[in-house]
Amino acid sequence: MPQSSYTEDDVIQAILDVTENGLSQNQAAQKNGVPPTTLSDRLRGLPSKSEVTQPAQLLSKSEESRLVTWILRQEALGYAPSHRQVRATVAALLGQQGRERPIGVH
């Protein structure tokens, strides 16, 4: 079954439609294009997927943003780093901060 396309804002609006506007869960889910099970889960207090996966990330959002900026600068200078170089840079950054952990493939 193909995954539907909806945003976190759609989920929040669906939650508001149920809690503040009196719509049923099915009505709110359909109105906002959110799977009914997702809306039901969120109304029961389950976290979003991004909230669940965030602790597994090696880099914070700001560290990741700085890494992207560095990669783009290198690319603009004609020295686009390879995947191996990016992984080595991340490993060095984590090592300097005492957060040495294995780096995944992706």
C-alpha positions as a printed Julia matrix, in Angstrom:
106×3 Matrix{Float64}:
   0.0    0.0    0.0
   1.52   3.38  -0.97
   2.33   5.75   1.84
   0.15   8.84   1.83
   1.7   12.27   1.81
   0.88  14.4    4.83
   2.78  16.8    7.03
   3.1   17.25  10.76
   0.93  20.36  10.36
  -1.81  18.16   8.86
  -1.66  15.88  11.9
  -1.79  18.84  14.29
  -4.78  20.3   12.45
  -6.54  16.93  12.59
  -5.89  16.73  16.34
  -7.33  20.23  16.77
 -10.36  19.31  14.67
 -11.07  16.43  17.06
 -10.25  18.14  20.35
 -11.53  21.65  19.68
 -13.9   21.48  16.72
 -15.82  18.34  17.65
 -15.11  16.29  14.53
 -14.87  12.53  14.82
 -11.44  10.99  14.39
 -12.42   9.57  11.0
 -13.82  12.91   9.81
 -10.73  14.81  10.95
  -8.39  12.23   9.42
 -10.19  12.35   6.07
 -10.46  16.16   6.08
  -6.72  16.58   6.7
  -5.42  13.66   4.64
  -3.99  11.85   7.65
  -4.26   8.07   8.13
  -6.87   7.35  10.83
  -4.45   5.1   12.71
  -1.85   7.88  12.83
  -4.4   10.32  14.21
  -5.61   7.77  16.75
  -2.04   7.01  17.85
  -1.2   10.68  18.26
  -4.39  11.36  20.22
  -3.35   8.56  22.57
  -0.03  10.35  23.12
   2.3    8.34  20.91
   5.18  10.44  19.51
   5.71  11.2   15.84
   8.24   9.17  13.84
  10.67  12.09  13.83
  10.49  12.31  17.62
  11.18   8.59  17.9
  14.13   8.51  15.49
  15.82  11.74  16.63
  17.72  10.11  19.56
  19.26   7.63  17.11
  20.81  10.42  15.05
  24.57  10.84  15.47
  24.59  14.55  14.69
  22.38  17.28  16.04
  20.43  19.36  13.54
  22.95  22.21  13.86
  25.92  19.86  13.39
  24.26  18.34  10.36
  23.58  21.81   8.96
  27.23  22.8    9.44
  28.34  19.6    7.73
  26.09  20.34   4.75
  27.48  23.89   4.56
  31.05  22.53   4.59
  30.23  20.0    1.85
  28.65  22.69  -0.33
  31.62  25.02   0.19
  34.03  22.27  -0.78
  31.92  21.52  -3.84
  31.89  25.2   -4.85
  35.68  25.21  -4.65
  35.85  22.13  -6.89
  36.74  19.74  -4.06
  33.47  17.92  -3.45
  34.24  15.39  -0.69
  33.57  11.72  -1.3
  31.22   9.68   0.85
  34.26   8.21   2.6
  35.64  11.7    3.36
  32.32  12.84   4.8
  32.15   9.76   7.01
  35.74  10.35   8.17
  34.92  13.98   8.96
  31.88  12.96  11.0
  33.93  10.32  12.83
  36.62  12.9   13.64
  34.01  15.39  14.87
  32.39  12.8   17.11
  35.81  11.66  18.36
  36.79  15.21  19.32
  33.61  15.46  21.35
  34.08  12.09  23.02
  31.03  10.66  21.26
  32.72   7.87  19.34
  30.07   5.61  17.88
  29.93   3.43  14.79
  28.69   5.34  11.77
  26.0    3.66   9.68
  26.04   3.16   5.94
  23.61   5.99   5.19
